Amino acid sequence: MGALLGLLFGLGCLLVWRSGTRAPVSAPTSDGWQERTRELLAQAGIEGVSPGQLVAASLSLGAAVAVLVLGTSRVPVIALAFGVFAALIPFALVRRRRVQRSVELRELWPEAVDNLASGARAGLSLPEALTALGARGPEQLRSPFRRFGEDYRASGRFNESLDRLKAALSDPVGDRVIEALRMAREVGGTDLGRLLRTLSQFLREDARTRAELETRQGWTVNAARLALAAPWLILLMLSTKPQAVAAYNQPAGAVVLLGGGAVSFVAYRIMIRIARLPTERRVLK
């Protein structure tokens, strides 16, 4: 009976894992952690910070919190646990900023495409319409398009300027818009205005659908995060009284704490995987 229950539990875990979304299989690349971190910073809209500086900030914050907790609780394993948590905060903030920026850009792209369509109807060429977004487009998008205009005026190479604009935006929706404009310029014809109006309508419908899904999902995910963080917040408050956490100075207490940390990490990853919505990937970068 016990073996049957264990088999059913394992099968259930396998089905939960298999039910998650699958990322498209891509060819292995040579990008290291620095390239991935640099792209993460670009997607978050953070300029002037290198991957090394982000790692240094994480390590410094983790060490400072570990020393502070050690001085308060006198328990090294508790200090180590909260030092690790603190070291993850800068990366968590950058990822949160990336999500917020993605939502902001998703709402702004239809307006930007409408501006391009207006420029096309006014007789502007595609490079001129893109450059005009640097002056009259959405505020958050003006800086990249202003740099595009400067780059295009200096080089006169439209495709290379588009590539640099796409790298500066680092946005999946922006990739689709830019590649559609590139194709429209290469193919030519008089359907640019119709293409832009269709693209604007599609982007609005996509943004509205995703906003509804994220709103319904948000309160559940936040409640799960609060439930996961509650035991560690209680432990942090108890650590202000060394006699209340003295048991964690023993080997058994350290094992319990490390085991709790492992369980929390696994539970958080499972929760995120189950609640995760399909995300757009930069397949055209």
C-alpha positions in Angstrom: 0.0 0.0 0.0 2.8 2.4 0.9 4.6 1.7 -2.4 1.4 2.3 -4.3 0.9 5.7 -2.6 4.5 6.6 -3.3 4.0 5.7 -7.0 0.8 7.8 -7.2 2.5 10.8 -5.5 5.5 10.6 -7.9 3.2 10.3 -10.9 1.2 13.4 -9.7 4.4 15.4 -9.3 5.5 14.3 -12.8 2.1 15.4 -14.3 2.3 18.8 -12.6 5.8 19.3 -13.9 4.9 18.3 -17.4 1.8 20.6 -17.4 4.1 23.7 -17.3 4.8 25.7 -20.4 7.7 24.7 -22.5 10.3 27.1 -23.9 11.0 26.6 -27.6 14.1 24.5 -28.2 16.9 26.6 -29.6 20.4 25.9 -30.7 23.0 26.3 -27.9 24.7 29.6 -27.8 28.0 30.8 -26.5 26.4 33.7 -24.5 27.8 33.6 -20.9 26.2 35.0 -17.8 27.6 38.4 -18.5 25.7 38.6 -21.8 22.5 37.3 -20.2 22.8 39.8 -17.3 23.6 42.6 -19.8 20.4 41.8 -21.7 18.4 41.6 -18.4 19.6 45.1 -17.5 18.7 46.4 -21.0 15.3 44.9 -20.8 14.8 46.6 -17.4 15.8 49.9 -18.9 18.7 50.3 -16.5 21.6 52.1 -18.2 25.1 52.7 -16.8 25.2 49.5 -14.7 27.4 46.6 -15.8 26.9 42.9 -14.9 30.0 43.1 -12.7 28.6 46.1 -10.8 25.3 44.3 -10.2 27.0 41.2 -8.9 29.2 43.4 -6.6 26.2 45.1 -5.3 24.5 41.8 -4.6 27.5 40.4 -2.7 28.0 43.6 -0.7 24.4 43.7 0.4 24.4 40.0 1.3 27.6 40.4 3.3 26.3 43.5 5.1 23.0 41.7 6.0 24.8 38.6 7.1 27.1 40.6 9.4 24.1 42.5 10.8 22.1 39.4 11.5 25.1 37.6 13.0 25.7 40.4 15.4 22.0 40.3 16.4 21.3 36.6 16.6 24.8 35.1 17.3 23.8 32.2 15.0 26.0 31.8 11.9 23.5 29.6 10.0 20.7 32.2 10.4 23.1 34.9 9.3 24.1 32.9 6.2 20.4 32.3 5.3 19.5 35.9 5.4 22.7 36.9 3.7 21.8 34.7 0.8 18.3 36.2 0.7 19.7 39.7 0.7 22.2 38.9 -2.1 19.2 37.9 -4.3 17.4 41.2 -3.8 19.2 43.3 -6.5 18.5 40.6 -9.1 14.9 40.3 -8.0 14.5 44.1 -8.2 16.0 44.1 -11.7 13.7 41.3 -12.8 10.7 43.1 -11.3 11.7 46.3 -13.2 12.0 44.2 -16.4 8.4 43.0 -16.0 7.1 46.5 -15.2 8.9 47.9 -18.2 7.5 45.2 -20.4 4.0 46.0 -19.3 4.5 49.7 -19.9 5.9 49.2 -23.3 3.1 46.8 -24.2 0.7 49.6 -23.5 2.7 52.2 -25.4 3.5 50.3 -28.6 0.0 50.8 -30.2 0.3 54.6 -29.7 3.7 54.5 -31.3 2.5 52.5 -34.3 -0.4 55.0 -34.7 2.1 57.8 -34.8 4.0 55.9 -37.5 0.8 55.4 -39.5 0.0 59.2 -39.2 3.5 60.0 -40.4 3.1 57.6 -43.4 -0.2 59.3 -44.3 1.4 62.7 -44.1 3.9 61.6 -46.7 7.0 61.0 -44.5 9.4 58.2 -45.4 9.8 55.4 -42.9 13.1 56.6 -41.5 11.6 60.1 -41.1 8.5 58.7 -39.3 10.7 56.7 -37.0 12.9 59.7 -36.2 9.8 61.8 -35.5 8.9 59.4 -32.7 11.9 60.8 -30.8 10.1 64.1 -30.6 6.3 63.3 -30.5 6.1 59.6 -29.6 5.4 58.2 -26.1 7.7 59.6 -23.5 9.3 56.3 -22.5 10.1 55.5 -26.1 11.5 58.9 -27.2 15.1 58.3 -26.1 15.8 55.2 -28.2 14.1 56.7 -31.3 16.0 59.9 -30.8 19.2 57.9 -30.9 18.0 56.1 -34.0 17.5 59.4 -35.8 21.0 60.6 -34.8 22.5 57.2 -35.9 20.6 57.2 -39.2 21.6 60.8 -40.1 25.2 60.0 -39.3 25.5 56.7 -41.2 22.5 56.6 -43.7 22.3 52.8 -43.1 18.7 52.0 -42.3 19.1 48.3 -41.4 22.1 48.8 -39.1 20.3 51.7 -37.4 17.3 49.4 -36.9 19.5 46.7 -35.4 20.9 49.2 -32.9 17.4 50.4 -32.1 16.2 46.9 -31.5 19.1 46.2 -29.2 18.4 49.4 -27.2 14.7 48.5 -26.8 15.3 44.9 -25.9 11.6 44.2 -26.1 9.8 41.3 -27.8 6.9 43.5 -29.0 9.5 46.0 -30.3 11.3 43.2 -32.2 8.0 42.3 -34.0 7.3 46.0 -34.8 10.8 46.6 -36.1 11.0 43.5 -38.2 7.6 44.3 -39.7 8.9 47.8 -40.6 12.1 46.3 -42.0 10.1 44.0 -44.3 7.7 46.7 -45.3 10.7 48.9 -46.4 12.4 46.0 -48.3 9.3 44.9 -50.1 8.0 48.4 -50.8 4.5 49.1 -52.0 1.7 51.4 -50.8 0.3 49.2 -48.1 2.4 50.6 -45.2 -0.5 52.5 -43.7 -2.7 49.4 -43.8 0.0 47.3 -42.3 0.6 49.7 -39.4 -3.2 50.0 -38.6 -3.5 46.2 -38.6 -0.5 45.9 -36.4 -1.8 48.6 -34.0 -5.1 46.8 -33.6 -3.4 43.4 -33.0 -1.1 44.9 -30.3 -4.1 46.5 -28.5 -6.0 43.3 -28.4 -3.0 41.4 -27.2 -2.3 43.9 -24.4 -5.9 43.9 -23.3 -6.0 40.1 -23.1 -2.8 39.8 -21.2 -3.7 42.6 -18.8 -6.9 40.7 -17.9 -5.0 37.5 -17.3 -2.3 39.2 -15.1 -5.0 40.9 -13.0 -6.8 37.7 -12.2 -3.5 35.9 -11.5 -1.8 38.7 -9.4 -3.7 38.3 -6.1 -3.2 34.5 -6.0 0.6 34.8 -6.7 1.0 37.6 -4.1 -0.9 35.6 -1.5 1.4 32.5 -2.1 4.5 34.7 -1.8 3.3 36.1 1.5 2.6 32.6 2.8 6.1 31.5 1.8 7.8 34.6 3.3 5.9 34.5 6.6 8.0 31.8 8.4 11.2 33.6 7.5 9.9 36.9 8.7 9.0 35.3 12.0 12.5 33.8 12.2 14.0 37.3 11.5 12.0 38.8 14.4 13.0 35.9 16.7 16.6 36.4 15.9 16.6 39.7 17.7 16.5 37.6 20.9 19.5 35.3 20.9 18.0 33.0 23.5 15.0 32.3 21.3 17.1 31.0 18.4 20.0 29.4 20.4 18.7 25.9 19.2 19.9 26.7 15.7 23.5 26.8 16.9 23.3 23.0 17.3 23.8 20.7 14.3 20.2 19.5 14.4 18.9 23.1 14.3 21.2 23.9 11.4 19.9 20.9 9.5 16.3 21.9 10.2 17.0 25.5 9.0 18.8 24.4 5.8 16.1 21.9 5.1 13.4 24.6 5.5 15.4 26.8 3.1 15.5 24.0 0.5 11.8 23.3 0.9 11.0 27.0 0.6 13.1 27.3 -2.6 11.5 24.2 -4.2 8.0 25.3 -3.2 8.6 28.8 -4.6 9.8 27.5 -7.9 6.9 25.1 -8.2 4.5 27.9 -7.4 6.0 30.2 -10.0 6.0 27.5 -12.7 2.4 26.6 -12.1 1.2 30.2 -12.1 3.4 31.4 -14.9 1.8 32.9 -18.0 3.3 32.2 -21.4 5.9 35.0 -22.0 7.0 36.4 -25.2 10.6 35.7 -26.1 13.0 37.7 -28.3 13.1 35.2 -31.2 14.0 37.9 -33.7 17.0 39.4 -31.9 
